[in-house]
């Protein structure tokens, strides 16, 4: 399998000049520019071993990769005891063949609609704490144990903090176990792979209200001696609304706590989506028809996006003692999840265009990373 990947990669590289595949044409690389500061990663299609057109851009620019979906609880264990790990196996083999770190995402997702329903059931009854934790342990033992020393870092628990006034998001996990399900998940993951670095991952946890809950959680996990390495800021931002001050305040708070940060799923949406959820979704019909950049993103919009990526990476450089990794979510614009979420439109949120060519945002990030230390 390894030899097969390497031969096919050689074929792709030899054919770059003939227009084979989506590739970057620059000799400058993100991984080199960020060297010595933090890892540059990417969330990528689970079928990457079958997509040789994507390999040159991936391998030249990034040091780590996260499978988009194939290691989540659903689809890994849709039915109790039946583990579907064929695709993750190929993903991890491909990464090893190409000297890329793998970020496992994720062992526990603290949303009921993202967890197979059987986890929370005991026949016709609701599963109690002991049964739920036993099932969690079996899942983590099997998955993290299978990739012991092959997956470098794990998002152990995903999105457990509440967006409203509660501390934790209401879920089958929190209802049965309170905060202990988070503690136990980290304990089980560490036992399954003592060398893996373990992350708690969430969204909007750089904003003041949720940041306070994030700080509370870090302190609590520390008190309970849970093996927490870093917190993840998902980083799905919108153009002209990148919360730079909130991000800096969060990085400063994590520095004070002595905890690392990863920016786990970075992009900057050029078609703001906030109104989708406003007023109970009253603008859905209007927005579902909005596709302003179907024929290309205007240069002035790309320049604004570039300036904001540059601001972000100057901030990341300033806090490079805190930041362990920055991962973009998807390889290039054509593959971004923001082409279909929360409605279908042609989006341009990443550093590379649909042909894998660098955009102004790429230049801005490289410049920010290579600037003199602040």
C-alpha positions in Angstrom: 0.0 0.0 0.0 2.8 2.5 0.9 4.7 1.8 -2.3 1.5 2.3 -4.3 0.9 5.7 -2.7 4.5 6.8 -3.4 4.5 5.7 -7.0 1.2 7.4 -7.7 2.5 10.6 -6.0 5.6 10.5 -8.2 3.4 10.2 -11.2 1.4 13.3 -10.1 4.5 15.4 -9.4 6.0 14.5 -12.8 2.8 15.7 -14.5 2.4 19.0 -12.7 3.5 21.1 -15.7 1.0 19.4 -18.0 -1.9 20.7 -15.9 -2.7 17.4 -14.1 -4.7 18.1 -11.0 -5.3 21.0 -8.7 -1.9 22.2 -7.5 -0.2 25.3 -6.1 2.3 26.9 -8.4 4.2 28.7 -5.7 7.5 27.6 -4.2 6.5 29.3 -0.9 4.8 27.0 1.6 2.7 27.5 4.7 4.5 24.7 6.5 7.9 26.3 6.0 6.7 29.8 6.8 5.2 28.6 10.1 8.2 26.4 11.0 9.4 26.7 14.5 6.1 28.4 15.6 3.2 26.0 15.1 2.0 23.2 12.9 -0.1 24.0 9.8 -2.8 21.5 9.2 -5.9 20.9 7.1 -9.2 19.1 7.5 -9.6 17.1 4.4 -11.8 14.7 2.5 -11.9 11.2 4.1 -11.2 9.7 0.6 -7.8 11.5 0.2 -6.0 8.3 -0.5 -8.2 7.9 -3.7 -7.7 11.6 -4.8 -4.2 11.9 -6.3 -5.0 15.3 -7.8 -5.1 16.7 -4.3 -1.8 15.2 -3.1 0.7 17.8 -4.3 -1.1 20.7 -2.7 -1.7 18.8 0.5 1.8 17.4 0.9 3.6 20.6 -0.1 1.7 23.0 2.1 0.6 21.1 5.2 2.1 19.0 8.0 -1.0 17.6 9.5 -4.4 16.4 8.4 -7.8 15.8 10.0 -10.4 13.5 8.4 -13.6 15.4 7.9 -16.1 12.8 9.0 -14.9 9.2 9.1 -13.7 9.1 12.7 -16.8 10.7 14.2 -18.9 8.4 16.5 -21.4 8.2 13.6 -20.3 6.6 11.2 -17.7 4.6 13.2 -20.2 2.7 15.4 -23.7 3.2 14.0 -24.7 -0.1 15.6 -23.3 -1.2 19.0 -20.2 -3.4 18.6 -19.9 -3.0 14.8 -17.0 -0.7 14.1 -16.6 0.8 10.6 -12.9 1.7 10.3 -12.0 0.8 6.8 -11.8 4.4 5.6 -9.9 5.7 8.6 -7.4 2.8 8.1 -6.7 4.0 4.6 -6.5 7.6 5.7 -3.9 6.8 8.5 -1.9 4.6 6.1 -1.8 7.4 3.5 -0.7 9.9 6.2 2.1 7.6 7.4 3.4 7.1 3.8 3.6 10.8 3.3 5.0 11.8 6.8 1.8 13.7 7.8 0.5 13.9 11.3 -3.1 12.7 11.8 -5.5 14.6 14.0 -8.3 12.3 15.2 -11.7 14.0 15.1 -13.6 13.1 17.3 -14.1 10.5 20.0 -17.1 12.0 21.7 -19.5 14.6 20.2 -21.6 16.1 22.9 -24.7 16.5 20.7 -27.4 13.9 20.7 -28.1 14.3 17.0 -24.4 13.5 16.3 -24.2 10.4 18.5 -25.8 7.1 17.4 -29.0 6.8 19.4 -28.3 3.4 20.9 -25.6 5.0 23.1 -28.3 6.6 25.2 -30.8 3.7 25.3 -31.1 0.6 27.6 -33.9 -1.4 26.0 -36.9 0.9 26.3 -35.2 2.9 29.1 -32.7 5.7 29.1 -29.2 4.4 29.7 -27.8 5.2 33.1 -24.4 6.7 33.9 -22.5 3.4 34.3 -23.8 1.9 31.1 -23.2 5.1 29.1 -19.6 5.4 30.4 -18.9 1.7 29.7 -20.0 2.2 26.1 -17.9 5.3 25.9 -14.9 3.4 27.2 -15.4 0.6 24.7 -15.7 3.1 21.8 -12.5 5.0 22.8 -10.6 1.8 23.6 -11.4 0.4 20.2 -10.8 3.5 18.1 -8.0 5.3 19.9 -6.4 2.0 20.7 -6.5 0.8 17.1 -4.4 3.9 16.1 -2.2 4.0 19.1 1.0 5.9 18.2 -0.3 6.5 14.7 -2.8 9.3 15.4 -0.8 12.1 17.0 -3.6 14.2 18.5 -7.2 13.6 19.3 -10.2 15.9 19.6 -11.5 13.9 22.5 -14.7 15.8 23.3 -16.4 18.1 20.7 -18.8 21.0 21.4 -19.9 20.3 25.0 -20.3 23.9 26.2 -23.7 25.5 25.9 -24.5 28.4 23.7 -27.0 29.8 26.1 -27.1 30.3 29.8 -26.3 26.7 30.8 -22.7 25.6 31.5 -22.9 22.4 29.5 -25.0 21.7 26.4 -28.0 19.6 27.3 -27.4 16.1 26.0 -27.7 12.5 26.9 -24.1 12.7 28.1 -24.5 15.7 30.4 -27.9 14.4 31.6 -26.5 11.1 32.8 -23.0 12.2 33.9 -22.7 15.9 34.3 -19.2 17.2 33.6 -17.8 13.7 34.5 -18.4 12.5 30.9 -15.7 14.9 29.7 -13.3 13.9 32.5 -13.8 10.2 31.8 -13.4 10.7 28.0 -9.9 12.2 28.5 -9.0 9.5 31.0 -10.1 6.7 28.6 -8.3 8.4 25.7 -5.1 8.7 27.6 -5.2 5.1 28.7 -5.8 4.0 25.1 -2.9 6.0 23.8 -0.6 7.6 26.5 1.5 9.3 23.8 -1.4 11.1 22.0 -2.0 14.8 22.8 -5.6 15.4 23.8 -7.7 18.4 22.9 -11.1 19.8 23.9 -12.7 21.3 20.8 -15.6 23.9 20.4 -16.9 26.8 18.4 -17.5 30.4 19.5 -15.5 29.7 22.7 -13.4 32.8 22.0 -16.5 35.0 22.6 -16.8 36.4 26.1 -19.8 34.4 27.3 -18.6 31.0 26.1 -14.9 31.9 27.0 -15.9 32.1 30.6 -17.3 28.6 30.4 -14.2 27.4 28.6 -12.0 28.8 31.4 -14.2 27.1 34.0 -13.9 23.8 32.1 -10.1 24.0 31.8 -9.7 24.7 35.5 -12.1 21.9 36.4 -10.3 19.4 34.2 -7.0 20.5 35.7 -8.3 20.0 39.2 -9.5 16.6 38.3 -6.1 15.8 36.7 -7.7 15.1 33.3 -4.9 14.9 30.7 -5.9 18.0 28.7 -3.2 19.3 26.3 -5.1 22.0 24.4 -8.4 23.7 23.7 -9.6 24.0 20.1 -11.0 27.2 18.7 -12.9 26.1 15.5 -12.4 29.5 13.8 -15.2 29.5 11.3 -15.3 33.3 10.8 -17.1 35.6 8.4 -15.6 38.4 6.4 -15.6 41.8 8.2 -16.7 40.0 11.4 -13.5 38.3 12.5 -13.5 38.8 16.3 -9.8 39.7 16.7 -10.0 41.2 20.2 -12.0 38.3 21.5 -9.5 35.9 20.0 -6.6 37.8 21.6 -8.3 37.9 24.9 -8.8 34.1 24.8 -5.2 33.5 23.8 -4.1 35.7 26.7 -6.4 33.8 29.1 -5.1 30.4 27.9 -1.5 31.6 28.2 -2.3 32.6 31.8 -3.8 29.2 32.5 -0.8 27.5 30.9 -2.8 25.6 28.3 -2.1 25.3 24.6 -4.5 26.4 21.9 -5.2 24.9 18.5 -7.2 26.7 15.8 -8.8 23.6 14.5 -11.1 24.5 11.6 -10.2 27.8 10.1 -11.9 29.6 7.2 -13.2 33.1 6.5 -16.6 33.0 4.7 -17.0 35.7 2.1 -20.8 35.4 2.1 -21.9 36.2 5.7 -24.3 33.6 7.0 -25.3 35.1 10.4 -28.8 36.1 9.1 -29.6 32.5 8.4 -30.3 31.9 12.1 -31.7 35.4 12.9 -35.3 35.8 14.0 -36.1 32.1 14.0 -34.9 31.6 10.4 -37.3 34.1 8.8 -34.7 34.9 6.1 -34.1 31.4 4.9 -36.1 31.7 1.6 -34.3 35.0 0.8 -30.8 33.7 1.6 -31.3 30.4 -0.1 -31.4 32.3 -3.4 -28.3 34.3 -2.6 -25.3 33.3 -4.7 -23.4 36.6 -5.4 -20.0 35.1 -6.4 -21.1 32.3 -8.6 -19.0 33.5 -11.4 -16.0 34.5 -9.2 -15.1 36.5 -6.2 -14.5 40.2 -6.9 -10.9 41.3 -6.4 -11.8 43.9 -3.7 -13.5 41.1 -1.7 -10.5 38.9 -2.0 -8.3 41.7 -0.8 -10.5 42.3 2.2 -10.4 38.7 3.0 -6.6 38.7 2.6 -6.2 41.6 5.0 -8.2 39.8 7.6 -6.3 36.6 7.2 -3.1 38.7 7.6 -4.4 40.2 10.8 -5.3 36.8 12.2 -1.9 35.3 11.5 -0.1 38.3 12.9 -2.0 37.6 16.1 -1.2 33.9 15.9 2.5 34.8 15.5 2.3 37.1 18.5 0.9 34.1 20.6 3.0 31.4 19.0 4.1 30.3 22.5 0.4 29.4 23.1 -0.7 28.2 19.7 0.3 24.6 18.8 -1.5 24.2 15.5 -3.6 26.1 12.9 -5.7 23.9 10.7 -7.7 25.1 7.7 -11.0 23.4 7.1 -10.8 21.9 3.6 -8.1 22.1 1.0 -9.3 24.7 -1.4 -12.4 26.8 -2.2 -14.0 24.2 -4.4 -14.0 21.6 -1.5 -15.1 23.9 1.3 -18.1 22.9 3.4 -19.3 26.5 3.1 -20.4 25.8 -0.5 -23.3 24.0 0.9 -23.7 25.2 4.6 -26.1 26.6 5.6 -27.3 27.0 2.0 -25.9 26.2 -1.4 -23.8 28.9 -3.0 -20.3 29.3 -4.6 -18.0 30.2 -1.8 -14.4 31.4 -1.6 -13.3 31.0 2.1 -9.8 29.5 1.9 -6.3 30.4 0.8 -6.4 28.4 -2.5 -8.9 28.8 -5.4 -10.7 26.0 -7.1 -7.7 25.2 -9.2 -5.5 25.0 -6.1 -3.8 28.3 -7.0 -2.8 30.7 -4.2 -5.1 33.6 -3.6 -4.2 37.0 -2.1 -5.1 35.5 1.3 -2.2 33.0 0.9 0.2 35.9 0.2 -1.1 37.7 3.3 -0.6 34.7 5.5 2.9 34.0 4.3 3.8 37.7 4.8 2.4 37.6 8.3 4.3 34.4 9.2 7.6 35.7 7.8 7.4 39.1 9.5 9.9 40.0 12.2 8.8 38.8 15.6 6.5 41.3 17.4 
